[in-house]
Amino acid sequence: MKHIARLGKNRYVQLDSYGSQHETPVANFLVGLFVVAIAAMTVGAAVGIDITNLNQGQHHDQPKR
């Protein structure tokens, strides 16, 4: 919310004030977990690994005749 504070005769300053936001440890943990997940997917994509598919094993395809 913006309000004007008077400093003296013909002297004013305009101030912005915002309500306080209480950050909880749970919210900080969830944001950190989200950031780590996005970073892991980005690193995995950079090296060519799909980390979302954990059951990906080795594929030794047999040539079809």
C-alpha beads as a LAMMPS data file, in Angstrom:
LAMMPS data file: protein, C-alpha beads

65 atoms
64 bonds

1 atom types
1 bond types

-500.0 500.0 xlo xhi
-500.0 500.0 ylo yhi
-500.0 500.0 zlo zhi

Masses

1 110.0

Atoms # bond

1 1 1 0.000 0.000 0.000
2 1 1 1.343 3.415 -0.889
3 1 1 1.137 6.308 1.499
4 1 1 2.659 9.756 1.752
5 1 1 4.599 10.826 4.837
6 1 1 5.101 14.485 5.605
7 1 1 8.693 15.430 6.478
8 1 1 8.191 19.136 7.027
9 1 1 6.689 22.173 5.393
10 1 1 6.241 21.354 1.700
11 1 1 8.369 18.213 2.077
12 1 1 6.821 14.803 1.486
13 1 1 8.006 11.316 0.717
14 1 1 5.975 8.534 -0.884
15 1 1 6.390 5.145 0.797
16 1 1 5.428 1.652 -0.284
17 1 1 4.552 -0.843 2.402
18 1 1 3.649 -4.490 2.058
19 1 1 2.193 -6.955 4.485
20 1 1 4.626 -9.306 6.129
21 1 1 4.905 -12.809 4.756
22 1 1 5.696 -15.560 7.206
23 1 1 7.814 -18.262 5.621
24 1 1 7.437 -21.621 7.263
25 1 1 10.093 -24.342 7.327
26 1 1 7.721 -26.650 5.419
27 1 1 7.300 -24.097 2.622
28 1 1 11.072 -23.577 2.434
29 1 1 11.592 -27.350 2.246
30 1 1 9.031 -27.764 -0.537
31 1 1 10.542 -24.943 -2.579
32 1 1 14.016 -26.442 -2.092
33 1 1 12.755 -29.886 -3.127
34 1 1 11.161 -28.413 -6.253
35 1 1 14.371 -26.581 -7.192
36 1 1 16.483 -29.728 -6.710
37 1 1 14.049 -31.780 -8.826
38 1 1 14.146 -29.281 -11.695
39 1 1 17.945 -29.099 -11.468
40 1 1 18.237 -32.908 -11.529
41 1 1 16.010 -33.147 -14.609
42 1 1 18.016 -30.421 -16.330
43 1 1 21.340 -32.126 -15.603
44 1 1 19.908 -35.477 -16.669
45 1 1 18.677 -33.993 -19.935
46 1 1 22.072 -32.395 -20.560
47 1 1 23.802 -35.789 -20.344
48 1 1 21.013 -37.706 -22.089
49 1 1 19.479 -39.587 -19.154
50 1 1 15.746 -39.718 -18.452
51 1 1 15.598 -39.621 -14.648
52 1 1 11.803 -39.829 -14.644
53 1 1 11.942 -43.418 -15.936
54 1 1 13.758 -45.309 -13.167
55 1 1 13.137 -48.798 -14.630
56 1 1 15.180 -48.113 -17.687
57 1 1 17.771 -50.966 -17.716
58 1 1 20.142 -51.990 -20.449
59 1 1 18.576 -52.685 -23.819
60 1 1 20.320 -55.272 -25.945
61 1 1 18.079 -55.374 -28.961
62 1 1 18.306 -58.437 -31.144
63 1 1 18.365 -57.681 -34.841
64 1 1 15.140 -58.783 -36.514
65 1 1 15.409 -61.234 -39.381

Bonds

1 1 1 2
2 1 2 3
3 1 3 4
4 1 4 5
5 1 5 6
6 1 6 7
7 1 7 8
8 1 8 9
9 1 9 10
10 1 10 11
11 1 11 12
12 1 12 13
13 1 13 14
14 1 14 15
15 1 15 16
16 1 16 17
17 1 17 18
18 1 18 19
19 1 19 20
20 1 20 21
21 1 21 22
22 1 22 23
23 1 23 24
24 1 24 25
25 1 25 26
26 1 26 27
27 1 27 28
28 1 28 29
29 1 29 30
30 1 30 31
31 1 31 32
32 1 32 33
33 1 33 34
34 1 34 35
35 1 35 36
36 1 36 37
37 1 37 38
38 1 38 39
39 1 39 40
40 1 40 41
41 1 41 42
42 1 42 43
43 1 43 44
44 1 44 45
45 1 45 46
46 1 46 47
47 1 47 48
48 1 48 49
49 1 49 50
50 1 50 51
51 1 51 52
52 1 52 53
53 1 53 54
54 1 54 55
55 1 55 56
56 1 56 57
57 1 57 58
58 1 58 59
59 1 59 60
60 1 60 61
61 1 61 62
62 1 62 63
63 1 63 64
64 1 64 65
